[in-house]
Amino acid sequence: MVQTQIKRIRTHEIQLRSLRLYPPLLQAPMAGLSHSALRQIFSGFGGVGLLSTEMLWARRLPTENASISPYLIRTVSEKPLSYQLLVSADREIGPAIDALHKLHADAIDLNMGCPDRRVSRSGGGFALMEQPENARRIVIEARKGTPLPLTAKLRLSGWLDGQALKEFCIMLEGEGIDMLSVHARFKKESFARRPRWEWIARIKEWLGIPVIANGGIFTVQDAKDCLRVCGADGLMLGRGAVVKPWLFAEIARDLYGCNISAPALCLPVVYHSFIDLINELFRPERRLGRLKEFTHYFAKNYKFGHQLSSRIQSSTSVEEARERAAAFFENNRSFQSWNQQ
């Protein structure tokens, strides 16, 4: 059993080895979304305690070119930054961790919760929860390979088996995981299903390491309700923060007392800033798909946002998408500013 180096310095602050997390608000790893452009948008509003990459395939990572890969491009302002690895076997860990050390990762996260079929067929993601001994070998090898904070993200079990989930979580802590993030839905449950935050309360009772709640947080009130139900050490925001990139700042200010002023928000400015960033950061063939992914969520700020989303999804270039978005914003001027709660 590995002794983890964790302490809580004061209320709401988490220390993972040499890494201080405050406020305890984490960005979720999201495919096609957790890249440098969106991380910079989040950071610009403030309130993020730990940024994240999207899921990185461990076996491919050592050969990725960090200067052009949209998965690895980052700026000096994106700190602290956690890199999430998708691993299916312990032999993949060593080379991947060596690559992350060269990239100056601040923390390393192991994906043990992705329910995607392609990921599961590879032996990674949620498949590791169904193969706990393989997961154990991976964690042991990862813990031996890095002094950095080592975390894991999982979902609830694929079945109503609290004992199996308990044994899995306790195993992770025992082998050296420093913090656990839990998406509060079962394997086959869609995002439409209300998250089962009460299960996170159980997990927190079982463990001595920090437990982070993820799932169903779209407003400050959602954050309050989640913490009231589960008592987690912190929150991980995903889709809700893509819709409202200032959500981290709202929660940090209202729940954790952070001194972050409420900005005067202009939705078109946020959107065009995102376009400017993807143009600056990524090769042309990597831009439009990421703009479409972002728009799918950000358009929800508008009463008729489905029209914006539809126009962007059918665009064939970023410039065409920019022009279509500008026309939409012009026709929806009454919805341009967001009144923060």
Helices and strands as residue ranges (DSSP letters): E 6-7, E 14-16, E 19-21, E 25-27, H 36-45, E 51-57, G 61-63, E 81-86, G 90-92, H 93-102, E 107-112, H 117-121, H 127-130, H 132-145, E 150-155, H 162-174, E 179-183, H 197-206, E 211-214, H 220-230, E 234-237, H 239-243, H 247-256, E 265-266, H 267-281, G 284-286, H 288-298, G 299-301, H 305-313, H 318-331, G 333-335, E 337-338
